[in-house]
Amino acid sequence: VFELQRAVGEADYERAVTIAERLLQQTSNPRGESIRLVTILSSYFTKLWKLTVCQGRRLGEKEMASRVGVSPFFIKEYIHSLKYYDRSSIERAFGVLMAADFELKGGAHRSETLVVQLMLNELVSGKVFA
């Protein structure tokens, strides 16, 4: 899941889908695993959102890591992700994640794999999630 998070953070759709599909194939509960992926990515985008606030306050990396809730060792990776995600795209990501969560919890009848693929596409490319 950390590799999936990293692929999304680098806006690498192909790698993100490959990792997500592998995770879904290896589980006995694809629906539960899909919901877990949504939860992990929601946490990731929450950290990116907090990081944008920290950058606005011109905090040092160690202080940012503390406020965001990540190890100082990983803060550069999160900062690098802000090259791909500004505040508006992070806000949009929350909507995408909520839509995927809704679908996976019974709001639609698409397969888990398709919902995850559409979610990842929207997160990394900005296409409309429908």
N, CA, C and O atoms as CSV, one atom per row, in Angstrom:
chain,resi,resn,atom,element,x,y,z
A,1,VAL,N,N,0.818,-1.207,0.000
A,1,VAL,CA,C,0.000,0.000,0.000
A,1,VAL,C,C,0.854,1.259,0.000
A,1,VAL,O,O,0.429,2.299,-0.504
A,2,PHE,N,N,2.041,1.173,0.555
A,2,PHE,CA,C,2.908,2.354,0.539
A,2,PHE,C,C,3.396,2.654,-0.868
A,2,PHE,O,O,3.581,3.813,-1.238
A,3,GLU,N,N,3.603,1.605,-1.647
A,3,GLU,CA,C,3.990,1.807,-3.045
A,3,GLU,C,C,2.843,2.416,-3.840
A,3,GLU,O,O,3.067,3.237,-4.729
A,4,LEU,N,N,1.621,2.018,-3.524
A,4,LEU,CA,C,0.455,2.615,-4.178
A,4,LEU,C,C,0.375,4.096,-3.831
A,4,LEU,O,O,0.159,4.936,-4.704
A,5,GLN,N,N,0.546,4.402,-2.576
A,5,GLN,CA,C,0.531,5.793,-2.125
A,5,GLN,C,C,1.612,6.598,-2.844
A,5,GLN,O,O,1.365,7.722,-3.281
A,6,ARG,N,N,2.792,6.031,-2.964
A,6,ARG,CA,C,3.894,6.704,-3.640
A,6,ARG,C,C,3.575,6.931,-5.117
A,6,ARG,O,O,3.858,8.001,-5.655
A,7,ALA,N,N,2.985,5.926,-5.777
A,7,ALA,CA,C,2.619,6.054,-7.193
A,7,ALA,C,C,1.577,7.157,-7.386
A,7,ALA,O,O,1.674,7.945,-8.327
A,8,VAL,N,N,0.592,7.214,-6.508
A,8,VAL,CA,C,-0.412,8.283,-6.586
A,8,VAL,C,C,0.258,9.628,-6.324
A,8,VAL,O,O,-0.027,10.609,-7.011
A,9,GLY,N,N,1.145,9.676,-5.337
A,9,GLY,CA,C,1.857,10.908,-5.012
A,9,GLY,C,C,2.707,11.425,-6.153
A,9,GLY,O,O,2.978,12.623,-6.235
A,10,GLU,N,N,3.132,10.530,-7.038
A,10,GLU,CA,C,3.916,10.916,-8.214
A,10,GLU,C,C,3.045,11.015,-9.463
A,10,GLU,O,O,3.560,11.183,-10.569
A,11,ALA,N,N,1.729,10.912,-9.289
A,11,ALA,CA,C,0.762,10.980,-10.388
A,11,ALA,C,C,1.075,9.970,-11.483
A,11,ALA,O,O,0.968,10.277,-12.670
A,12,ASP,N,N,1.462,8.764,-11.079
A,12,ASP,CA,C,1.804,7.688,-12.010
A,12,ASP,C,C,0.642,6.699,-12.068
A,12,ASP,O,O,0.595,5.732,-11.307
A,13,TYR,N,N,-0.286,6.953,-12.974
A,13,TYR,CA,C,-1.504,6.150,-13.068
A,13,TYR,C,C,-1.211,4.684,-13.370
A,13,TYR,O,O,-1.742,3.798,-12.701
A,14,GLU,N,N,-0.383,4.425,-14.355
A,14,GLU,CA,C,-0.105,3.040,-14.751
A,14,GLU,C,C,0.433,2.214,-13.581
A,14,GLU,O,O,-0.021,1.097,-13.334
A,15,ARG,N,N,1.394,2.775,-12.876
A,15,ARG,CA,C,1.973,2.052,-11.735
A,15,ARG,C,C,0.953,1.894,-10.616
A,15,ARG,O,O,0.873,0.838,-9.987
A,16,ALA,N,N,0.169,2.950,-10.365
A,16,ALA,CA,C,-0.844,2.889,-9.308
A,16,ALA,C,C,-1.872,1.799,-9.604
A,16,ALA,O,O,-2.238,1.038,-8.708
A,17,VAL,N,N,-2.340,1.716,-10.841
A,17,VAL,CA,C,-3.327,0.699,-11.202
A,17,VAL,C,C,-2.727,-0.698,-11.095
A,17,VAL,O,O,-3.378,-1.618,-10.600
A,18,THR,N,N,-1.504,-0.859,-11.552
A,18,THR,CA,C,-0.845,-2.166,-11.463
A,18,THR,C,C,-0.754,-2.626,-10.015
A,18,THR,O,O,-1.050,-3.779,-9.705
A,19,ILE,N,N,-0.348,-1.732,-9.139
A,19,ILE,CA,C,-0.218,-2.077,-7.713
A,19,ILE,C,C,-1.583,-2.383,-7.112
A,19,ILE,O,O,-1.740,-3.375,-6.400
A,20,ALA,N,N,-2.571,-1.537,-7.394
A,20,ALA,CA,C,-3.914,-1.742,-6.839
A,20,ALA,C,C,-4.511,-3.061,-7.325
A,20,ALA,O,O,-5.093,-3.806,-6.537
A,21,GLU,N,N,-4.371,-3.351,-8.614
A,21,GLU,CA,C,-4.913,-4.610,-9.134
A,21,GLU,C,C,-4.229,-5.813,-8.487
A,21,GLU,O,O,-4.882,-6.812,-8.187
A,22,ARG,N,N,-2.935,-5.719,-8.275
A,22,ARG,CA,C,-2.207,-6.807,-7.612
A,22,ARG,C,C,-2.730,-6.996,-6.181
A,22,ARG,O,O,-2.931,-8.126,-5.736
A,23,LEU,N,N,-2.946,-5.903,-5.475
A,23,LEU,CA,C,-3.475,-5.996,-4.110
A,23,LEU,C,C,-4.861,-6.626,-4.103
A,23,LEU,O,O,-5.169,-7.438,-3.232
A,24,LEU,N,N,-5.698,-6.258,-5.066
A,24,LEU,CA,C,-7.059,-6.805,-5.122
A,24,LEU,C,C,-7.059,-8.281,-5.511
A,24,LEU,O,O,-7.920,-9.037,-5.059
A,25,GLN,N,N,-6.118,-8.694,-6.331
A,25,GLN,CA,C,-6.034,-10.096,-6.742
A,25,GLN,C,C,-5.554,-10.988,-5.598
A,25,GLN,O,O,-5.893,-12.171,-5.550
A,26,GLN,N,N,-4.780,-10.436,-4.694
A,26,GLN,CA,C,-4.185,-11.227,-3.616
A,26,GLN,C,C,-5.062,-11.346,-2.378
A,26,GLN,O,O,-4.693,-12.027,-1.422
A,27,THR,N,N,-6.199,-10.704,-2.387
A,27,THR,CA,C,-7.043,-10.712,-1.193
A,27,THR,C,C,-8.240,-11.641,-1.366
A,27,THR,O,O,-8.687,-11.900,-2.483
A,28,SER,N,N,-8.740,-12.126,-0.262
A,28,SER,CA,C,-9.951,-12.947,-0.304
A,28,SER,C,C,-11.201,-12.071,-0.198
A,28,SER,O,O,-12.318,-12.559,-0.368
A,29,ASN,N,N,-11.014,-10.771,0.085
A,29,ASN,CA,C,-12.134,-9.848,0.240
A,29,ASN,C,C,-11.855,-8.577,-0.571
A,29,ASN,O,O,-11.423,-7.573,-0.004
A,30,PRO,N,N,-12.093,-8.606,-1.877
A,30,PRO,CA,C,-11.802,-7.443,-2.718
A,30,PRO,C,C,-12.542,-6.173,-2.293
A,30,PRO,O,O,-11.984,-5.079,-2.374
A,31,ARG,N,N,-13.772,-6.304,-1.848
A,31,ARG,CA,C,-14.530,-5.116,-1.425
A,31,ARG,C,C,-13.868,-4.486,-0.204
A,31,ARG,O,O,-13.662,-3.273,-0.162
A,32,GLY,N,N,-13.537,-5.304,0.779
A,32,GLY,CA,C,-12.874,-4.793,1.981
A,32,GLY,C,C,-11.523,-4.186,1.662
A,32,GLY,O,O,-11.166,-3.146,2.214
A,33,GLU,N,N,-10.771,-4.815,0.785
A,33,GLU,CA,C,-9.453,-4.292,0.396
A,33,GLU,C,C,-9.597,-2.972,-0.346
A,33,GLU,O,O,-8.792,-2.062,-0.149
A,34,SER,N,N,-10.609,-2.857,-1.197
A,34,SER,CA,C,-10.841,-1.610,-1.931
A,34,SER,C,C,-11.176,-0.470,-0.969
A,34,SER,O,O,-10.686,0.650,-1.118
A,35,ILE,N,N,-12.011,-0.775,0.010
A,35,ILE,CA,C,-12.356,0.243,1.010
A,35,ILE,C,C,-11.113,0.637,1.805
A,35,ILE,O,O,-10.938,1.807,2.145
A,36,ARG,N,N,-10.263,-0.324,2.097
A,36,ARG,CA,C,-9.011,-0.028,2.807
A,36,ARG,C,C,-8.118,0.888,1.966
A,36,ARG,O,O,-7.481,1.791,2.508
A,37,LEU,N,N,-8.066,0.670,0.661
A,37,LEU,CA,C,-7.266,1.535,-0.214
A,37,LEU,C,C,-7.800,2.961,-0.204
A,37,LEU,O,O,-7.029,3.921,-0.178
A,38,VAL,N,N,-9.117,3.094,-0.225
A,38,VAL,CA,C,-9.726,4.424,-0.155
A,38,VAL,C,C,-9.352,5.096,1.164
A,38,VAL,O,O,-9.028,6.284,1.187
A,39,THR,N,N,-9.395,4.352,2.245
A,39,THR,CA,C,-9.053,4.892,3.564
A,39,THR,C,C,-7.596,5.349,3.614
A,39,THR,O,O,-7.296,6.425,4.130
A,40,ILE,N,N,-6.709,4.541,3.084
A,40,ILE,CA,C,-5.285,4.882,3.083
A,40,ILE,C,C,-5.028,6.123,2.241
A,40,ILE,O,O,-4.270,7.005,2.644
A,41,LEU,N,N,-5.658,6.193,1.072
A,41,LEU,CA,C,-5.458,7.366,0.218
A,41,LEU,C,C,-6.120,8.604,0.804
A,41,LEU,O,O,-5.634,9.716,0.599
A,42,SER,N,N,-7.213,8.434,1.524
A,42,SER,CA,C,-7.832,9.576,2.217
A,42,SER,C,C,-6.882,10.130,3.271
A,42,SER,O,O,-6.736,11.344,3.407
A,43,SER,N,N,-6.248,9.248,4.002
A,43,SER,CA,C,-5.262,9.668,4.995
A,43,SER,C,C,-4.087,10.381,4.321
A,43,SER,O,O,-3.587,11.387,4.825
A,44,TYR,N,N,-3.661,9.854,3.194
A,44,TYR,CA,C,-2.545,10.451,2.449
A,44,TYR,C,C,-2.887,11.877,2.008
A,44,TYR,O,O,-2.085,12.792,2.194
A,45,PHE,N,N,-4.066,12.067,1.428
A,45,PHE,CA,C,-4.443,13.402,0.970
A,45,PHE,C,C,-4.708,14.348,2.140
A,45,PHE,O,O,-4.525,15.558,2.007
A,46,THR,N,N,-5.134,13.816,3.274
A,46,THR,CA,C,-5.273,14.652,4.470
A,46,THR,C,C,-3.900,15.174,4.896
A,46,THR,O,O,-3.766,16.337,5.277
A,47,LYS,N,N,-2.896,14.325,4.832
A,47,LYS,CA,C,-1.531,14.749,5.170
A,47,LYS,C,C,-1.020,15.787,4.175
A,47,LYS,O,O,-0.355,16.748,4.563
A,48,LEU,N,N,-1.327,15.597,2.902
A,48,LEU,CA,C,-0.925,16.608,1.913
A,48,LEU,C,C,-1.604,17.946,2.199
A,48,LEU,O,O,-0.984,19.003,2.080
A,49,TRP,N,N,-2.873,17.892,2.573
A,49,TRP,CA,C,-3.608,19.121,2.898
A,49,TRP,C,C,-2.940,19.839,4.083
A,49,TRP,O,O,-2.717,21.049,4.041
A,50,LYS,N,N,-2.630,19.084,5.123
A,50,LYS,CA,C,-1.962,19.675,6.285
A,50,LYS,C,C,-0.604,20.259,5.888
A,50,LYS,O,O,-0.188,21.296,6.406
A,51,LEU,N,N,0.064,19.595,4.983
A,51,LEU,CA,C,1.376,20.055,4.534
A,51,LEU,C,C,1.277,21.389,3.803
A,51,LEU,O,O,2.159,22.236,3.946
A,52,THR,N,N,0.224,21.588,3.027
A,52,THR,CA,C,0.063,22.879,2.343
A,52,THR,C,C,-0.088,24.010,3.357
A,52,THR,O,O,0.408,25.116,3.144
A,53,VAL,N,N,-0.773,23.724,4.453
A,53,VAL,CA,C,-0.925,24.726,5.517
A,53,VAL,C,C,0.435,25.012,6.153
A,53,VAL,O,O,0.777,26.168,6.401
A,54,CYS,N,N,1.200,23.969,6.414
A,54,CYS,CA,C,2.528,24.135,7.011
A,54,CYS,C,C,3.453,24.938,6.101
A,54,CYS,O,O,4.210,25.789,6.570
A,55,GLN,N,N,3.389,24.668,4.814
A,55,GLN,CA,C,4.244,25.407,3.882
A,55,GLN,C,C,3.871,26.884,3.855
A,55,GLN,O,O,4.735,27.752,3.727
A,56,GLY,N,N,2.567,27.160,3.977
A,56,GLY,CA,C,2.115,28.549,4.013
A,56,GLY,C,C,2.654,29.294,5.225
A,56,GLY,O,O,2.791,30.517,5.207
A,57,ARG,N,N,2.956,28.548,6.267
A,57,ARG,CA,C,3.496,29.150,7.493
A,57,ARG,C,C,5.020,29.120,7.518
A,57,ARG,O,O,5.651,29.561,8.478
A,58,ARG,N,N,5.590,28.594,6.452
A,58,ARG,CA,C,7.052,28.530,6.285
A,58,ARG,C,C,7.750,27.789,7.434
A,58,ARG,O,O,8.754,28.251,7.975
A,59,LEU,N,N,7.197,26.646,7.782
A,59,LEU,CA,C,7.788,25.832,8.842
A,59,LEU,C,C,8.932,25.004,8.279
A,59,LEU,O,O,8.971,24.720,7.082
A,60,GLY,N,N,9.858,24.621,9.139
A,60,GLY,CA,C,10.953,23.746,8.738
A,60,GLY,C,C,10.451,22.325,8.537
A,60,GLY,O,O,9.356,21.978,8.980
A,61,GLU,N,N,11.250,21.507,7.871
A,61,GLU,CA,C,10.825,20.144,7.546
A,61,GLU,C,C,10.512,19.306,8.782
A,61,GLU,O,O,9.547,18.542,8.788
A,62,LYS,N,N,11.320,19.446,9.820
A,62,LYS,CA,C,11.095,18.658,11.031
A,62,LYS,C,C,9.765,19.038,11.684
A,62,LYS,O,O,9.013,18.162,12.114
A,63,GLU,N,N,9.475,20.319,11.758
A,63,GLU,CA,C,8.214,20.796,12.323
A,63,GLU,C,C,7.037,20.370,11.440
A,63,GLU,O,O,5.986,19.979,11.949
A,64,MET,N,N,7.217,20.447,10.109
A,64,MET,CA,C,6.155,20.006,9.199
A,64,MET,C,C,5.854,18.525,9.410
A,64,MET,O,O,4.691,18.130,9.486
A,65,ALA,N,N,6.886,17.718,9.503
A,65,ALA,CA,C,6.694,16.277,9.693
A,65,ALA,C,C,5.901,16.006,10.967
A,65,ALA,O,O,5.010,15.157,10.985
A,66,SER,N,N,6.228,16.724,12.019
A,66,SER,CA,C,5.529,16.560,13.286
A,66,SER,C,C,4.050,16.937,13.158
A,66,SER,O,O,3.177,16.211,13.633
A,67,ARG,N,N,3.778,18.056,12.524
A,67,ARG,CA,C,2.395,18.521,12.395
A,67,ARG,C,C,1.570,17.666,11.437
A,67,ARG,O,O,0.370,17.475,11.635
A,68,VAL,N,N,2.222,17.159,10.405
A,68,VAL,CA,C,1.518,16.332,9.420
A,68,VAL,C,C,1.317,14.915,9.950
A,68,VAL,O,O,0.351,14.243,9.587
A,69,GLY,N,N,2.229,14.466,10.807
A,69,GLY,CA,C,2.115,13.133,11.379
A,69,GLY,C,C,2.867,12.068,10.611
A,69,GLY,O,O,2.433,10.919,10.531
A,70,VAL,N,N,4.010,12.462,10.040
A,70,VAL,CA,C,4.854,11.490,9.337
A,70,VAL,C,C,6.272,11.584,9.880
A,70,VAL,O,O,6.644,12.568,10.519
A,71,SER,N,N,7.040,10.565,9.620
A,71,SER,CA,C,8.445,10.578,10.018
A,71,SER,C,C,9.184,11.646,9.233
A,71,SER,O,O,8.920,11.831,8.045
A,72,PRO,N,N,10.107,12.354,9.875
A,72,PRO,CA,C,10.913,13.339,9.145
A,72,PRO,C,C,11.626,12.726,7.942
A,72,PRO,O,O,11.937,13.426,6.978
A,73,PHE,N,N,11.882,11.429,7.999
A,73,PHE,CA,C,12.539,10.725,6.894
A,73,PHE,C,C,11.692,10.773,5.618
A,73,PHE,O,O,12.239,10.788,4.515
A,74,PHE,N,N,10.347,10.795,5.762
A,74,PHE,CA,C,9.446,10.745,4.612
A,74,PHE,C,C,8.902,12.099,4.176
A,74,PHE,O,O,8.216,12.181,3.157
A,75,ILE,N,N,9.189,13.157,4.918
A,75,ILE,CA,C,8.553,14.443,4.617
A,75,ILE,C,C,8.911,14.958,3.219
A,75,ILE,O,O,8.077,15.586,2.567
A,76,LYS,N,N,10.130,14.705,2.750
A,76,LYS,CA,C,10.518,15.154,1.412
A,76,LYS,C,C,9.653,14.500,0.331
A,76,LYS,O,O,9.335,15.127,-0.680
A,77,GLU,N,N,9.280,13.256,0.549
A,77,GLU,CA,C,8.410,12.562,-0.402
A,77,GLU,C,C,7.038,13.246,-0.478
A,77,GLU,O,O,6.479,13.412,-1.562
A,78,TYR,N,N,6.515,13.632,0.662
A,78,TYR,CA,C,5.234,14.337,0.689
A,78,TYR,C,C,5.366,15.710,0.036
A,78,TYR,O,O,4.498,16.120,-0.734
A,79,ILE,N,N,6.434,16.409,0.338
A,79,ILE,CA,C,6.664,17.724,-0.265
A,79,ILE,C,C,6.764,17.587,-1.779
A,79,ILE,O,O,6.234,18.416,-2.518
A,80,HIS,N,N,7.440,16.548,-2.235
A,80,HIS,CA,C,7.559,16.308,-3.678
A,80,HIS,C,C,6.180,16.104,-4.313
A,80,HIS,O,O,5.951,16.537,-5.442
A,81,SER,N,N,5.279,15.459,-3.608
A,81,SER,CA,C,3.935,15.212,-4.139
A,81,SER,C,C,3.161,16.500,-4.369
A,81,SER,O,O,2.263,16.543,-5.210
A,82,LEU,N,N,3.497,17.542,-3.633
A,82,LEU,CA,C,2.805,18.818,-3.828
A,82,LEU,C,C,3.142,19.452,-5.181
A,82,LEU,O,O,2.512,20.427,-5.592
A,83,LYS,N,N,4.128,18.895,-5.857
A,83,LYS,CA,C,4.428,19.323,-7.227
A,83,LYS,C,C,3.273,18.922,-8.147
A,83,LYS,O,O,3.022,19.581,-9.156
A,84,TYR,N,N,2.581,17.855,-7.802
A,84,TYR,CA,C,1.475,17.340,-8.608
A,84,TYR,C,C,0.101,17.734,-8.068
A,84,TYR,O,O,-0.882,17.740,-8.809
A,85,TYR,N,N,0.035,18.062,-6.782
A,85,TYR,CA,C,-1.245,18.334,-6.146
A,85,TYR,C,C,-1.224,19.677,-5.429
A,85,TYR,O,O,-0.540,19.847,-4.419
A,86,ASP,N,N,-1.983,20.628,-5.964
A,86,ASP,CA,C,-2.149,21.902,-5.265
A,86,ASP,C,C,-3.397,21.801,-4.387
A,86,ASP,O,O,-4.041,20.753,-4.333
A,87,ARG,N,N,-3.727,22.879,-3.711
A,87,ARG,CA,C,-4.863,22.841,-2.777
A,87,ARG,C,C,-6.164,22.443,-3.460
A,87,ARG,O,O,-6.928,21.643,-2.920
A,88,SER,N,N,-6.421,22.992,-4.640
A,88,SER,CA,C,-7.692,22.685,-5.304
A,88,SER,C,C,-7.746,21.224,-5.747
A,88,SER,O,O,-8.807,20.604,-5.674
A,89,SER,N,N,-6.639,20.668,-6.201
A,89,SER,CA,C,-6.664,19.264,-6.611
A,89,SER,C,C,-6.761,18.340,-5.390
A,89,SER,O,O,-7.312,17.244,-5.489
A,90,ILE,N,N,-6.236,18.771,-4.259
A,90,ILE,CA,C,-6.390,17.975,-3.031
A,90,ILE,C,C,-7.852,18.010,-2.587
A,90,ILE,O,O,-8.398,16.985,-2.178
A,91,GLU,N,N,-8.485,19.172,-2.663
A,91,GLU,CA,C,-9.908,19.267,-2.328
A,91,GLU,C,C,-10.733,18.370,-3.237
A,91,GLU,O,O,-11.631,17.665,-2.778
A,92,ARG,N,N,-10.425,18.401,-4.520
A,92,ARG,CA,C,-11.126,17.565,-5.488
A,92,ARG,C,C,-10.902,16.087,-5.178
A,92,ARG,O,O,-11.811,15.273,-5.341
A,93,ALA,N,N,-9.698,15.740,-4.734
A,93,ALA,CA,C,-9.379,14.355,-4.393
A,93,ALA,C,C,-10.293,13.838,-3.287
A,93,ALA,O,O,-10.704,12.678,-3.314
A,94,PHE,N,N,-10.612,14.683,-2.324
A,94,PHE,CA,C,-11.514,14.249,-1.253
A,94,PHE,C,C,-12.887,13.875,-1.814
A,94,PHE,O,O,-13.495,12.904,-1.364
A,95,GLY,N,N,-13.375,14.634,-2.784
A,95,GLY,CA,C,-14.647,14.302,-3.429
A,95,GLY,C,C,-14.580,12.978,-4.175
A,95,GLY,O,O,-15.515,12.179,-4.129
A,96,VAL,N,N,-13.480,12.757,-4.853
A,96,VAL,CA,C,-13.267,11.508,-5.589
A,96,VAL,C,C,-13.252,10.326,-4.622
A,96,VAL,O,O,-13.874,9.294,-4.878
A,97,LEU,N,N,-12.548,10.485,-3.530
A,97,LEU,CA,C,-12.447,9.413,-2.535
A,97,LEU,C,C,-13.800,9.127,-1.879
A,97,LEU,O,O,-14.132,7.974,-1.605
A,98,MET,N,N,-14.574,10.181,-1.633
A,98,MET,CA,C,-15.910,9.982,-1.061
A,98,MET,C,C,-16.814,9.254,-2.047
A,98,MET,O,O,-17.594,8.389,-1.648
A,99,ALA,N,N,-16.719,9.592,-3.324
A,99,ALA,CA,C,-17.539,8.920,-4.338
A,99,ALA,C,C,-17.172,7.441,-4.432
A,99,ALA,O,O,-18.052,6.585,-4.526
A,100,ALA,N,N,-15.884,7.144,-4.408
A,100,ALA,CA,C,-15.444,5.745,-4.458
A,100,ALA,C,C,-15.917,4.997,-3.211
A,100,ALA,O,O,-16.381,3.861,-3.306
A,101,ASP,N,N,-15.803,5.623,-2.063
A,101,ASP,CA,C,-16.248,5.006,-0.808
A,101,ASP,C,C,-17.743,4.681,-0.877
A,101,ASP,O,O,-18.170,3.594,-0.489
A,102,PHE,N,N,-18.526,5.635,-1.373
A,102,PHE,CA,C,-19.972,5.442,-1.516
A,102,PHE,C,C,-20.273,4.254,-2.422
A,102,PHE,O,O,-21.093,3.399,-2.088
A,103,GLU,N,N,-19.606,4.209,-3.566
A,103,GLU,CA,C,-19.841,3.100,-4.506
A,103,GLU,C,C,-19.464,1.762,-3.895
A,103,GLU,O,O,-20.197,0.782,-4.032
A,104,LEU,N,N,-18.332,1.722,-3.227
A,104,LEU,CA,C,-17.860,0.461,-2.657
A,104,LEU,C,C,-18.729,-0.027,-1.504
A,104,LEU,O,O,-18.763,-1.219,-1.197
A,105,LYS,N,N,-19.423,0.902,-0.876
A,105,LYS,CA,C,-20.282,0.530,0.255
A,105,LYS,C,C,-21.735,0.345,-0.169
A,105,LYS,O,O,-22.646,0.408,0.658
A,106,GLY,N,N,-21.943,0.116,-1.460
A,106,GLY,CA,C,-23.279,-0.238,-1.927
A,106,GLY,C,C,-23.987,0.811,-2.739
A,106,GLY,O,O,-25.147,0.609,-3.100
A,107,GLY,N,N,-23.356,1.914,-3.045
A,107,GLY,CA,C,-24.000,2.983,-3.803
A,107,GLY,C,C,-24.075,2.709,-5.291
A,107,GLY,O,O,-24.726,3.459,-6.018
A,108,ALA,N,N,-23.427,1.658,-5.764
A,108,ALA,CA,C,-23.456,1.292,-7.183
A,108,ALA,C,C,-23.132,-0.192,-7.302
A,108,ALA,O,O,-22.814,-0.863,-6.320
A,109,HIS,N,N,-23.221,-0.670,-8.505
A,109,HIS,CA,C,-22.999,-2.101,-8.717
A,109,HIS,C,C,-21.801,-2.375,-9.617
A,109,HIS,O,O,-21.763,-3.398,-10.301
A,110,ARG,N,N,-20.840,-1.489,-9.624
A,110,ARG,CA,C,-19.627,-1.720,-10.411
A,110,ARG,C,C,-18.686,-2.629,-9.627
A,110,ARG,O,O,-18.779,-2.739,-8.404
A,111,SER,N,N,-17.789,-3.272,-10.348
A,111,SER,CA,C,-16.813,-4.126,-9.673
A,111,SER,C,C,-15.836,-3.270,-8.878
A,111,SER,O,O,-15.615,-2.102,-9.195
A,112,GLU,N,N,-15.261,-3.859,-7.853
A,112,GLU,CA,C,-14.278,-3.159,-7.031
A,112,GLU,C,C,-13.112,-2.682,-7.876
A,112,GLU,O,O,-12.624,-1.565,-7.703
A,113,THR,N,N,-12.670,-3.530,-8.788
A,113,THR,CA,C,-11.528,-3.178,-9.638
A,113,THR,C,C,-11.840,-1.951,-10.475
A,113,THR,O,O,-11.009,-1.050,-10.590
A,114,LEU,N,N,-13.026,-1.907,-11.059
A,114,LEU,CA,C,-13.394,-0.752,-11.887
A,114,LEU,C,C,-13.487,0.520,-11.045
A,114,LEU,O,O,-13.005,1.574,-11.461
A,115,VAL,N,N,-14.093,0.430,-9.879
A,115,VAL,CA,C,-14.200,1.608,-9.007
A,115,VAL,C,C,-12.812,2.122,-8.648
A,115,VAL,O,O,-12.569,3.328,-8.691
A,116,VAL,N,N,-11.905,1.226,-8.297
A,116,VAL,CA,C,-10.546,1.630,-7.931
A,116,VAL,C,C,-9.818,2.230,-9.144
A,116,VAL,O,O,-9.115,3.231,-9.008
A,117,GLN,N,N,-9.979,1.633,-10.309
A,117,GLN,CA,C,-9.342,2.182,-11.517
A,117,GLN,C,C,-9.850,3.589,-11.820
A,117,GLN,O,O,-9.059,4.485,-12.111
A,118,LEU,N,N,-11.167,3.786,-11.753
A,118,LEU,CA,C,-11.740,5.109,-12.004
A,118,LEU,C,C,-11.266,6.124,-10.966
A,118,LEU,O,O,-10.947,7.266,-11.295
A,119,MET,N,N,-11.228,5.687,-9.710
A,119,MET,CA,C,-10.758,6.560,-8.638
A,119,MET,C,C,-9.318,6.999,-8.891
A,119,MET,O,O,-8.999,8.184,-8.799
A,120,LEU,N,N,-8.461,6.047,-9.206
A,120,LEU,CA,C,-7.048,6.372,-9.444
A,120,LEU,C,C,-6.897,7.275,-10.661
A,120,LEU,O,O,-6.082,8.198,-10.656
A,121,ASN,N,N,-7.672,7.014,-11.694
A,121,ASN,CA,C,-7.625,7.863,-12.878
A,121,ASN,C,C,-7.961,9.309,-12.526
A,121,ASN,O,O,-7.273,10.241,-12.943
A,122,GLU,N,N,-9.016,9.475,-11.762
A,122,GLU,CA,C,-9.430,10.823,-11.369
A,122,GLU,C,C,-8.401,11.481,-10.450
A,122,GLU,O,O,-8.130,12.675,-10.577
A,123,LEU,N,N,-7.836,10.719,-9.541
A,123,LEU,CA,C,-6.860,11.287,-8.617
A,123,LEU,C,C,-5.613,11.784,-9.332
A,123,LEU,O,O,-5.079,12.839,-8.990
A,124,VAL,N,N,-5.151,11.037,-10.315
A,124,VAL,CA,C,-3.873,11.410,-10.937
A,124,VAL,C,C,-4.023,12.211,-12.225
A,124,VAL,O,O,-3.063,12.842,-12.668
A,125,SER,N,N,-5.215,12.199,-12.841
A,125,SER,CA,C,-5.317,12.904,-14.111
A,125,SER,C,C,-6.368,13.998,-14.152
A,125,SER,O,O,-6.371,14.816,-15.072
A,126,GLY,N,N,-7.255,14.028,-13.177
A,126,GLY,CA,C,-8.254,15.086,-13.147
A,126,GLY,C,C,-9.474,14.834,-14.008
A,126,GLY,O,O,-10.277,15.745,-14.206
A,127,LYS,N,N,-9.639,13.628,-14.527
A,127,LYS,CA,C,-10.831,13.316,-15.314
A,127,LYS,C,C,-12.027,13.155,-14.380
A,127,LYS,O,O,-11.869,12.852,-13.197
A,128,VAL,N,N,-13.202,13.357,-14.917
A,128,VAL,CA,C,-14.409,13.320,-14.095
A,128,VAL,C,C,-14.726,11.891,-13.670
A,128,VAL,O,O,-14.740,10.972,-14.489
A,129,PHE,N,N,-14.977,11.722,-12.383
A,129,PHE,CA,C,-15.373,10.436,-11.814
A,129,PHE,C,C,-16.891,10.371,-11.864
A,129,PHE,O,O,-17.568,11.175,-11.222
A,130,ALA,N,N,-17.429,9.428,-12.613
A,130,ALA,CA,C,-18.898,9.370,-12.738
A,130,ALA,C,C,-19.413,8.006,-12.345
A,130,ALA,O,O,-20.619,7.766,-12.386
